[in-house]
Amino acid sequence: MKNITVIGTGYVGLVSGAGISDFGHAVSCVDIDESKIASLKNGDIPIYEQGLESLVKRNVVAKRLSFSSDVPNAIEAADVVFIAVGTPQDENGNADISAVLKVAETIGLSLNGYKVICTKSTVPIGTGRKVIEAIKENSDASVSFDYVSNPEFLREGAAVRDFTHPDRVVIGAESQKAFDFMKDVYHPLYVNETPVIHTNIETAEMIKYASNAFLALKISYINEIANVCEEVGADVFKVAQAMGLDGRISPKFLHPGPGYGGSCFPKDTKALASQAEAAGVPLKTIQGAIDANSHQHSRMVDKLRILLDGSFEGKTIAVLGLSFKPGTDDVRESPSISMITALLNESASVQAYDPVSNENMTKFFSNISYKNSVYDAVKDADAAVIMTDWNEFRSMDIPRIKSLMKTPIFLDTRNILNTSELEDTGIVYDNVGRKRRTDS
Ligand SMILES: NC(=O)c1ccc[n+]([C@@H]2O[C@H](COP(=O)([O-])OP(=O)(O)OC[C@H]3O[C@@H](n4cnc5c(N)ncnc54)[C@H](O)[C@@H]3O)[C@@H](O)[C@H]2O)c1
């Protein structure tokens, strides 16, 4: 059993901290956001993630998991310190690592004995060396530590399962002692024979970016294929299905849609492209994926405009789904943001509904109307657009929706509606990469 401190109690820090406590370690999750820590102490979980609440509660009750805003104290008590703070995009498209370096400084000042310092945040290649320097500059030279890069691959919407059953664990450790500490932290995964990839620090940092950028590239690829399908009379659904049956391709991330979003792919692709450019080896494929994604966002707006005879002015649009994917209330970089922005810029009014993200979206848009159900959102609407593939949208009562809407027009950017049912109900619709019906 190790004493673990996780600094940064966001999506990654909270899920990782709770998961590691479930592995049997004593974990303190700390954050400078005192209100977040106060609500966690109160038993309130600040994010929506399936299974997280029970995981946290179980480990709090077992006294393996606690929360604090006293960062130095928690560092002093730890054998292993995880850094899980945010690394948002700066104005030039690079990752802003100032929070990571600030934490490194605090770690240095609080270093009271040997510890393993481990970065889970997604950081540009070379950041690990900067963290080591920052700790050394602020600590007593007689106190030793080791540094590990341990990138996190969990997906929001399936974060608990991904953390506790990962496809692989990457440990960038250059000392055997640190690697052994990490093996201890992840002991249950070793028992389950989860593959562990042991690398140097830079390789571990690169694995994270290379993986995320590849997935973003795969999404942009199928989106572009879908766009071509529309023009040549092919059905992308069947194309993706047949492609996915090829073991070399796999069916995952072959679902065309409105373009990727979220807190990772947009910033990580840009950060990798910018690092590659600076290294003198521009990544043309990734730049292509970034451009294609931005085009996909605006293509969805264009599709909706065409369905509405060329103008949004004075129209009421129901936006169904706000989070960037189902299973989470995270709206960061969600494609729904670019859709709503375009609608408002072109003088439409928006009636939005998301099963869990209405409140989070109020931070981006205070001037739209938030509704409590699909049926409230579509009432008197001139058109509806599905932006997130929540399961409840798959089983909507289409005839009821038609009777509620002012004009029965649907844009399904996630391809989740049954086109035959839309046809039979007399709905004008479009989707991505499949047959559409644009005349009433
Ligand atoms: N969200 C994901 O799905 C995901 C998946 C894998 C990796 N990552 C990476 O993990 C990192 C964290 O992402 P996130 O989505 O959890 O971020 P987040 O914004 O949800 O959480 C970051 C937390 O760090 C806290 N923080 C900031 N500075 C601090 C400091 N000096 N001391 C203590 N706490 C501080 C913030 O208050 C916040 O609670 C990022 O680098 C991200 O790219 C995210």
The ligand as an SDF file (V2000), in Angstrom:
LIG
                    3D

 44 48  0  0  0  0  0  0  0  0999 V2000
  -10.4060   14.8890  -19.7920 N   0  0  0  0  0  0  0  0  0  0  0  0
   -9.9430   13.8130  -20.3870 C   0  0  0  0  0  0  0  0  0  0  0  0
  -10.6860   12.9960  -20.9330 O   0  0  0  0  0  0  0  0  0  0  0  0
   -8.4760   13.5310  -20.4060 C   0  0  0  0  0  0  0  0  0  0  0  0
   -8.0180   12.2490  -20.7670 C   0  0  0  0  0  0  0  0  0  0  0  0
   -6.6460   12.0010  -20.7490 C   0  0  0  0  0  0  0  0  0  0  0  0
   -5.7630   13.0260  -20.4290 C   0  0  0  0  0  0  0  0  0  0  0  0
   -6.2310   14.2610  -20.1100 N   0  0  0  0  0  0  0  0  0  0  0  0
   -5.2660   15.2940  -19.7290 C   0  0  0  0  0  0  0  0  0  0  0  0
   -5.2580   15.3620  -18.3080 O   0  0  0  0  0  0  0  0  0  0  0  0
   -5.0320   16.7260  -17.8760 C   0  0  0  0  0  0  0  0  0  0  0  0
   -6.1690   17.1750  -16.9710 C   0  0  0  0  0  0  0  0  0  0  0  0
   -7.3470   17.1850  -17.7610 O   0  0  0  0  0  0  0  0  0  0  0  0
   -8.7920   17.3390  -17.0880 P   0  0  0  0  0  0  0  0  0  0  0  0
   -9.7810   17.2180  -18.1840 O   0  0  0  0  0  0  0  0  0  0  0  0
   -8.8670   16.4640  -15.9050 O   0  0  0  0  0  0  0  0  0  0  0  0
   -8.6930   18.8740  -16.6130 O   0  0  0  0  0  0  0  0  0  0  0  0
   -9.7260   19.6790  -15.6910 P   0  0  0  0  0  0  0  0  0  0  0  0
   -9.7060   21.0550  -16.2010 O   0  0  0  0  0  0  0  0  0  0  0  0
  -11.0170   18.9360  -15.5980 O   0  0  0  0  0  0  0  0  0  0  0  0
   -9.0620   19.6100  -14.2300 O   0  0  0  0  0  0  0  0  0  0  0  0
   -7.8520   20.2270  -13.8960 C   0  0  0  0  0  0  0  0  0  0  0  0
   -7.8930   20.5260  -12.4020 C   0  0  0  0  0  0  0  0  0  0  0  0
   -6.5970   20.9990  -12.0050 O   0  0  0  0  0  0  0  0  0  0  0  0
   -6.7990   21.9900  -11.0050 C   0  0  0  0  0  0  0  0  0  0  0  0
   -5.5860   22.7980  -10.8750 N   0  0  0  0  0  0  0  0  0  0  0  0
   -5.0780   23.7170  -11.7210 C   0  0  0  0  0  0  0  0  0  0  0  0
   -3.9250   24.2390  -11.2420 N   0  0  0  0  0  0  0  0  0  0  0  0
   -3.6990   23.6370  -10.0490 C   0  0  0  0  0  0  0  0  0  0  0  0
   -2.6770   23.7360   -9.0780 C   0  0  0  0  0  0  0  0  0  0  0  0
   -1.6480   24.5950   -9.2330 N   0  0  0  0  0  0  0  0  0  0  0  0
   -2.7420   22.9630   -7.9750 N   0  0  0  0  0  0  0  0  0  0  0  0
   -3.7770   22.1050   -7.7980 C   0  0  0  0  0  0  0  0  0  0  0  0
   -4.7860   21.9720   -8.6950 N   0  0  0  0  0  0  0  0  0  0  0  0
   -4.7510   22.7290   -9.8080 C   0  0  0  0  0  0  0  0  0  0  0  0
   -8.0140   22.7590  -11.4920 C   0  0  0  0  0  0  0  0  0  0  0  0
   -8.6180   23.5050  -10.4620 O   0  0  0  0  0  0  0  0  0  0  0  0
   -8.8950   21.6190  -12.0220 C   0  0  0  0  0  0  0  0  0  0  0  0
   -9.7630   21.1300  -11.0120 O   0  0  0  0  0  0  0  0  0  0  0  0
   -4.8720   17.5320  -19.1510 C   0  0  0  0  0  0  0  0  0  0  0  0
   -3.5160   17.6050  -19.4820 O   0  0  0  0  0  0  0  0  0  0  0  0
   -5.6060   16.6910  -20.1900 C   0  0  0  0  0  0  0  0  0  0  0  0
   -5.1310   16.9110  -21.4810 O   0  0  0  0  0  0  0  0  0  0  0  0
   -7.5640   14.5380  -20.0770 C   0  0  0  0  0  0  0  0  0  0  0  0
  1  2  1  0
  2  3  2  0
  2  4  1  0
  4  5  1  0
  4 44  2  0
  5  6  2  0
  6  7  1  0
  7  8  2  0
  8  9  1  0
  8 44  1  0
  9 10  1  0
  9 42  1  0
 10 11  1  0
 11 12  1  0
 11 40  1  0
 12 13  1  0
 13 14  1  0
 14 15  2  0
 14 16  1  0
 14 17  1  0
 17 18  1  0
 18 19  2  0
 18 20  1  0
 18 21  1  0
 21 22  1  0
 22 23  1  0
 23 24  1  0
 23 38  1  0
 24 25  1  0
 25 26  1  0
 25 36  1  0
 26 27  1  0
 26 35  1  0
 27 28  2  0
 28 29  1  0
 29 30  1  0
 29 35  2  0
 30 31  1  0
 30 32  2  0
 32 33  1  0
 33 34  2  0
 34 35  1  0
 36 37  1  0
 36 38  1  0
 38 39  1  0
 40 41  1  0
 40 42  1  0
 42 43  1  0
M  CHG  2   8   1  16  -1
M  END
$$$$
